[in-house]
Amino acid sequence: MMFKRLLTVLLFLFASIAVYSQLSKTHYIPPLAGQNVSDHMIYISTPSTGYINVTIKPIGGTRTDWIARTVSNDDPWSFSTGTGRGDIIRDINGLNGVINNSGYIIESQGLTYASFRLNSTQQTCRDTPGGPTYPCNYHSGAYVSKGESALGSRLRTATFTNTSNSTFGPNTAQNFISILATENNTKVTLSDFPAGIEFTNNDLAGAQTSPLILPVLNKNETYILGYSPTSAQSDDYKQALIGALVTSEDDLGTTDPKPVVVVSGSIQGNLRNGSNPENADYGLDQITDINLLGSEYIFVKGFAMDDIEKVILIADKDGTPIFKDGANTGIVLDA
């Protein structure tokens, strides 16, 4: 039986592809958007037993800004990208147009893994009731770069499913889609989202409808969409960016491919059910083109509550049937 391509999410790893495709000689780390972030970093490792040369190139920088080091399988590289909001982490309420000179491109002489990691702002913790307090980071998030496999022209995004009621930002979520162009004259369109949603971007005032054509991007420019639904809104609006479609093409009308790199997710959100559960978790991933995805997946249950560990299925084609353990569930998904 032929299966239609299906996007899946397990513990928010919604770009499920073979591990080897995360190994690459080139990695793209675009800027993101969130509010409550402390320290963040790029972590680079390799399966190579011998040392290989790696160069981190700040986007918009010159050769004098490049940072070079060698890594091996027992000597990875943790590169700090700063603390709080700034270049790589943008204020989700301050987004306003195309972003220049932000993010990183990593190049190496051999195959490497690269991940971007971030922690929440510090809070006061204690191990036992009435016990001593100490500063701690309640939450953290990370995504693994997909390397050159991240380049695509048709990608489906995802976020957490619910808002949060916590000290980090009561009754809201902080969802985003970050789109980095790799060629000049890149036209990007966002579609397949509910009509009437409002983004946090200052240059996108008021309710928006699908399809939404974004500003034309040139090479190494980024556009970030911010979206902060509230607990009072319907599930359709809270989950508006789950399954949204990002496409890219040549703004001049030629057939030249215009691949982009997309990271989407929530730097504060929730997978739990309920009107406003008290979690403010972080979940994000660098996603891949539809053409790299498959139709058969294995899911492994962890140790968290069922309310948190969920599988999210996103269809790219209307009329996609869902099978579990070889049996038809009777569920049919549309794009």
Order of alpha helices (4+ residues) and beta strands (2+ residues): beta-beta-beta-beta-beta-beta-beta-beta-beta-beta-beta-beta-beta-beta-beta-beta-beta-alpha-beta-beta-beta-beta-beta-beta
